[in-house]
Amino acid sequence: MKKSILNSMFLLGAVVFVSACKPKKEVVVAPPTQTETKTDNSKAETLTLLNSKQLKFNTLSLKAKATLDIGGDVNDVTMNFRMKDKEAIWVSITALGGAYEPARALITPDSIKIMNRAKSEYLKKPFSYIYNFTNKQVNFNTLQAILTGNAMGEFLTQQSDVKQENGAWVVSGSKAELDYKLLFNTLFKVAETNLNDVRNGQALKVTYSDYQKLNESLFPGALQIKTLSKAKKINIDLQFVKIDGNVPVDFPFNVPKRFTVVK
């Protein structure tokens, strides 16, 4: 693990996410936390409850305004993001009002493909390539969960510590070299995800807010990602301006012949 957990998605030349419109679905306000915590829920009941609040979808089509801060280099961009559950994450990052697309990526459980139009380069690697940059506990479903405000399913198990803090549920534990802590709000949706690899000096913090109704569940209208890998920092601030679920999507990815393949 050489770089931050989310740096794997910025491999792509700072690729990860979503263009501007006006959405806006009404924000669902989380009830205030109670001063007294409940103690009558068993771990199994609580995990069942939290799992029941996970976003279920077939496809997603998203747009957002994003501020990317990569090692102090700050850029405001427009991005398009499409997803098919457990199958594909497609990302297009644009600038100049959408007139210029510097990068495009397609991530599947088996592969990572990246077009860097700014350099006329193309990268195609197996998904395992990501482990040059991140912990092996991070898989395709982990990336998908980060982007959709879902709790990572592999952590919602009996092996985790489940308790209430300040009236809200907290799930924490360790898996291999990865420590995790998920903080939930009173809507039983993730308010904050923390992943830490102390041995390798890696940390990821994702905070979610402005949850909106999508299908029969909720989707975060905004999220902030902060990563630290030793002295290198990456911060991403996403404000979604369009959120569509279960709509037709495609994943165009045609590489021009003039592009150089990156080995």
C-alpha positions as CSV (number, residue, x, y, z in Angstrom):
1,M,0.0,0.0,0.0
2,K,1.9,3.0,-1.3
3,K,-0.7,5.7,-1.6
4,S,-4.0,6.7,0.0
5,I,-7.0,4.4,-0.2
6,L,-8.8,6.9,-2.5
7,N,-5.7,7.7,-4.4
8,S,-6.4,4.5,-6.3
9,M,-9.3,6.3,-8.0
10,F,-7.1,9.3,-8.7
11,L,-4.7,7.2,-10.5
12,L,-6.9,8.0,-13.3
13,G,-5.4,11.4,-13.5
14,A,-7.7,12.7,-10.7
15,V,-10.7,10.7,-11.8
16,V,-13.6,10.1,-9.6
17,F,-16.9,11.4,-10.1
18,V,-19.4,13.8,-11.4
19,S,-21.6,18.2,-14.3
20,A,-23.9,20.9,-13.3
21,C,-27.6,21.2,-13.4
22,K,-30.0,22.1,-10.7
23,P,-31.6,19.2,-9.0
24,K,-32.8,19.3,-6.1
25,K,-34.7,16.8,-4.3
26,E,-35.8,17.8,-0.8
27,V,-33.2,17.0,1.9
28,V,-34.4,14.5,4.5
29,V,-33.6,15.9,7.9
30,A,-32.2,13.4,10.4
31,P,-34.1,13.4,13.8
32,P,-32.1,14.8,16.7
33,T,-30.1,12.3,18.7
34,Q,-31.6,11.2,22.1
35,T,-29.7,11.9,25.3
36,E,-30.4,8.4,26.4
37,T,-29.1,5.5,24.3
38,K,-31.1,2.4,23.7
39,T,-29.7,-0.9,25.1
40,D,-32.4,-3.3,24.1
41,N,-31.2,-4.0,20.6
42,S,-29.2,-7.1,20.1
43,K,-26.2,-6.9,17.7
44,A,-28.0,-9.1,15.2
45,E,-31.1,-6.8,15.3
46,T,-29.1,-3.7,14.9
47,L,-27.1,-5.1,12.0
48,T,-30.4,-6.2,10.3
49,L,-31.7,-2.7,10.8
50,L,-28.6,-1.0,9.3
51,N,-28.5,-3.4,6.4
52,S,-32.2,-2.7,5.6
53,K,-31.3,1.0,5.1
54,Q,-28.7,0.3,2.4
55,L,-29.4,1.9,-1.0
56,K,-30.6,-0.8,-3.4
57,F,-30.3,0.0,-7.1
58,N,-29.7,-1.4,-10.5
59,T,-28.2,1.7,-12.1
60,L,-27.2,5.2,-11.1
61,S,-26.6,8.3,-13.2
62,L,-25.1,11.2,-11.3
63,K,-23.9,14.7,-11.8
64,A,-22.0,16.9,-9.4
65,K,-19.8,20.0,-9.0
66,A,-16.5,19.0,-7.5
67,T,-13.6,20.6,-5.9
68,L,-10.4,18.5,-6.1
69,D,-7.5,19.3,-3.9
70,I,-4.6,17.0,-4.8
71,G,-1.5,17.9,-2.8
72,G,-2.4,21.5,-2.7
73,D,-3.3,21.7,-6.4
74,V,-7.0,22.8,-6.3
75,N,-9.4,22.6,-9.3
76,D,-13.1,23.1,-9.6
77,V,-14.5,20.7,-12.2
78,T,-17.6,19.1,-13.5
79,M,-18.0,15.4,-13.5
80,N,-20.4,12.7,-14.8
81,F,-20.7,9.4,-13.1
82,R,-22.6,6.2,-14.1
83,M,-22.9,3.0,-12.2
84,K,-24.3,-0.5,-12.6
85,D,-24.6,-2.3,-9.3
86,K,-21.7,-4.7,-8.7
87,E,-20.7,-4.4,-12.4
88,A,-19.3,-1.1,-13.5
89,I,-18.3,2.4,-12.4
90,W,-17.9,4.9,-15.3
91,V,-16.4,8.3,-14.7
92,S,-16.0,11.3,-16.9
93,I,-14.3,14.5,-15.6
94,T,-14.9,17.7,-17.6
95,A,-13.8,21.3,-17.6
96,L,-14.6,24.5,-19.4
97,G,-18.3,24.0,-19.0
98,G,-18.2,20.5,-20.3
99,A,-16.3,21.5,-23.5
100,Y,-13.2,19.6,-22.5
101,E,-12.8,16.2,-21.1
102,P,-9.3,15.6,-19.7
103,A,-10.0,12.1,-18.4
104,R,-12.4,9.1,-18.5
105,A,-12.3,5.9,-16.6
106,L,-14.1,2.5,-16.4
107,I,-13.8,0.3,-13.4
108,T,-15.2,-3.2,-13.1
109,P,-14.6,-6.0,-10.6
110,D,-12.0,-7.4,-13.0
111,S,-10.3,-4.4,-14.6
112,I,-9.3,-0.7,-14.5
113,K,-9.3,1.3,-17.7
114,I,-8.2,5.0,-17.9
115,M,-8.0,7.4,-20.7
116,N,-5.9,10.5,-20.1
117,R,-6.8,12.8,-22.9
118,A,-4.5,15.5,-21.7
119,K,-1.5,13.2,-22.4
120,S,-3.1,11.0,-25.0
121,E,-2.4,8.0,-22.8
122,Y,-4.4,4.8,-22.1
123,L,-4.0,2.5,-19.1
124,K,-5.6,-1.0,-18.9
125,K,-4.9,-3.2,-15.9
126,P,-6.5,-6.0,-13.9
127,F,-8.4,-4.8,-10.8
128,S,-5.5,-6.2,-8.7
129,Y,-3.4,-3.3,-10.0
130,I,-5.2,-1.2,-7.4
131,Y,-3.3,-3.1,-4.7
132,N,-0.1,-1.2,-5.7
133,F,-1.8,1.8,-4.2
134,T,-4.2,0.6,-1.5
135,N,-5.0,-2.1,1.1
136,K,-6.2,-5.4,-0.3
137,Q,-9.4,-5.2,1.8
138,V,-10.5,-2.5,-0.7
139,N,-12.5,-4.1,-3.5
140,F,-14.9,-3.0,-6.2
141,N,-17.8,-3.2,-3.8
142,T,-15.9,-1.0,-1.3
143,L,-15.5,1.7,-4.0
144,Q,-19.2,1.5,-4.9
145,A,-20.2,1.8,-1.2
146,I,-18.0,4.9,-0.8
147,L,-19.7,6.6,-3.7
148,T,-23.3,5.8,-2.8
149,G,-23.3,6.4,1.0
150,N,-23.7,2.8,1.8
151,A,-22.0,1.1,4.7
152,M,-19.5,-1.5,3.5
153,G,-21.3,-4.8,3.7
154,E,-18.2,-6.7,4.8
155,F,-18.2,-4.6,8.0
156,L,-21.8,-5.1,8.9
157,T,-21.2,-8.5,10.4
158,Q,-21.2,-10.2,13.8
159,Q,-17.4,-9.8,13.9
160,S,-17.7,-6.0,14.3
161,D,-18.2,-4.0,17.5
162,V,-21.7,-2.5,17.4
163,K,-22.6,0.2,20.0
164,Q,-24.3,3.5,20.5
165,E,-22.5,6.8,21.0
166,N,-24.4,10.0,21.6
167,G,-27.6,8.3,20.6
168,A,-26.4,7.0,17.2
169,W,-25.0,3.7,16.1
170,V,-21.3,3.1,15.6
171,V,-19.8,0.0,13.9
172,S,-16.1,-0.6,14.3
173,G,-13.4,-3.2,14.1
174,S,-10.3,-4.4,12.2
175,K,-9.9,-6.6,9.2
176,A,-6.3,-7.6,8.4
177,E,-4.3,-4.4,8.5
178,L,-7.3,-2.2,8.1
179,D,-9.1,-0.5,11.0
180,Y,-12.6,0.8,10.3
181,K,-15.2,2.9,12.1
182,L,-18.6,3.7,10.6
183,L,-20.8,6.4,12.3
184,F,-24.5,6.4,11.5
185,N,-27.0,9.2,11.8
186,T,-30.5,8.9,13.2
187,L,-31.8,8.0,9.7
188,F,-29.6,4.9,10.1
189,K,-27.5,6.0,7.1
190,V,-23.7,6.5,7.2
191,A,-22.7,9.9,8.4
192,E,-19.0,9.2,8.4
193,T,-16.7,6.4,7.2
194,N,-13.2,6.0,8.6
195,L,-10.6,3.5,7.2
196,N,-7.1,3.5,8.7
197,D,-4.0,1.5,8.0
198,V,-1.6,2.5,10.8
199,R,1.2,0.3,9.7
200,N,1.4,2.0,6.3
201,G,0.5,5.5,7.4
202,Q,-2.8,5.5,5.4
203,A,-6.1,7.1,6.3
204,L,-9.4,7.7,4.6
205,K,-12.3,9.8,6.0
206,V,-15.6,10.2,4.1
207,T,-18.5,12.4,5.5
208,Y,-22.0,12.4,4.1
209,S,-24.8,15.0,4.3
210,D,-28.0,16.2,2.7
211,Y,-29.6,12.8,2.3
212,Q,-32.4,12.8,-0.3
213,K,-35.0,10.3,-1.3
214,L,-34.1,7.9,-4.1
215,N,-36.4,5.1,-4.9
216,E,-37.2,3.5,-1.6
217,S,-34.0,4.6,0.1
218,L,-31.8,7.7,0.6
219,F,-28.8,9.0,-1.3
220,P,-26.3,11.6,0.0
221,G,-26.6,15.0,-1.7
222,A,-23.1,15.9,-0.7
223,L,-19.9,14.1,0.4
224,Q,-16.4,15.0,1.4
225,I,-13.4,12.7,1.0
226,K,-10.2,13.3,2.8
227,T,-7.2,11.0,2.4
228,L,-3.7,11.0,3.9
229,S,-0.8,8.9,2.8
230,K,2.2,9.9,4.9
231,A,2.7,13.5,3.8
232,K,0.4,13.4,0.7
233,K,-3.1,14.7,1.0
234,I,-6.1,14.5,-1.3
235,N,-9.4,16.2,-0.5
236,I,-12.5,16.0,-2.6
237,D,-15.7,18.0,-2.1
238,L,-18.7,16.8,-4.1
239,Q,-22.1,18.5,-4.4
240,F,-24.4,16.4,-6.4
241,V,-26.7,18.4,-8.6
242,K,-28.5,15.4,-10.3
243,I,-29.2,12.0,-8.9
244,D,-31.2,9.5,-11.0
245,G,-31.7,5.8,-10.1
246,N,-32.7,2.8,-12.2
247,V,-32.4,4.7,-15.5
248,P,-30.9,3.5,-18.8
249,V,-27.1,4.0,-18.8
250,D,-24.2,3.1,-21.1
251,F,-20.5,3.2,-20.6
252,P,-18.8,4.6,-23.7
253,F,-15.1,4.0,-23.8
254,N,-13.5,4.1,-27.2
255,V,-9.7,4.7,-27.2
256,P,-8.3,6.7,-30.1
257,K,-5.6,4.9,-32.1
258,R,-3.2,7.7,-31.4
259,F,-3.1,7.0,-27.7
260,T,0.0,5.5,-26.1
261,V,-0.6,2.5,-24.0
262,V,0.9,2.9,-20.5
263,K,2.8,-0.1,-19.3
